[in-house]
Amino acid sequence: MSGEQPTNGLRERFENGTVALGVLDNAYSPTLVEFYGELGADFVWIDFEHGGPSPDHGPAVEDLLRAAERTDTELLVRLSDSEPTSVRKALDLGVRNVFVPRVEEAETVRAAVRSSRYEYDGEPGHRGLAAPRARRWGLADDYVDTEDRETLVGATIETKSAVENIEEILDVPELGFVFVGPLDLSVSYGHPGEVDHSDVEEAVETVRSAAVDAGVPLGGLGFGMDDVNQKAEDGYQLLHLGSTTGALEEMVSGWLDDFEGER
């Protein structure tokens, strides 16, 4: 038996110049990942940096992947570190879209991207060739070429050093995207939580304009739909609409506030 590998919906949207909209599932629930896919989300963000199971826990990651695959949505995984071994582990489990946190300079990003490739920038890549789940345990056709084409590795720009080095980071060959993180940037610039501080806003704009000029897909957080729509106009192609807990908070708090009886 053999079979064709699926294409990557995020890669296709980036190449077509369209916008991908998704939700952060901070409940780490396969059921919710599947449900978001049924609702039409282009991706579901799973953040292993700030919570959830260990990204090394294969069965937990595989269950999340199966839920996404059933509803043709993409799983977007932020890893807990930028180590090439972490990138390779996630990809072999079947993740196609990963991004690494807290990068400082281009060399870290280059090592992460190269670890995802069998051929990289005209030279041998650093991804190991085996028969894991990503290869359908050896049954997949054209595995090497397909993986190199369909896999996206991105970087979170959330430190002052990364902003200062953004031009070099964007020059990394085959970089899939950058994701700007205003919350961590507010910490890095000495204004924790003040995402509207002028220093933070200037840093975000530096990243945005550089990414758009370089033609590298740009991702970011949406703070309400007016903000999401504005960011789409400003060149963002990967936008987070909200989180599971945020949606539940808004809905359940509204129910409780609207209750007219005694409690």
Sequence and secondary structure as in RCSB ss.txt:
>XXXX:A:sequence
MSGEQPTNGLRERFENGTVALGVLDNAYSPTLVEFYGELGADFVWIDFEHGGPSPDHGPAVEDLLRAAERTDTEL
LVRLSDSEPTSVRKALDLGVRNVFVPRVEEAETVRAAVRSSRYEYDGEPGHRGLAAPRARRWGLADDYVDTEDRE
TLVGATIETKSAVENIEEILDVPELGFVFVGPLDLSVSYGHPGEVDHSDVEEAVETVRSAAVDAGVPLGGLGFGM
DDVNQKAEDGYQLLHLGSTTGALEEMVSGWLDDFEGER
>XXXX:A:secstr
  B     HHHHHHHHT  EEEEE TT  HHHHHHHHHHT SEEEEESSSSSS TT HHHHHHHHHHHHHTT EE
EEE SS  HHHHHHHHHHT  EEEESS  SHHHHHHHHHTT SEETTEE        GGGGGGTBTTHHHHHHHH
 EEEEEE SHHHHHTHHHHHTSTT  EEEE HHHHHHHTT TT TTSHHHHHHHHHHHHHHHHHT  EEEE SSH
HHHHHHHHTT  EEEEEEHHHHHHHHHHHHHHH  S  
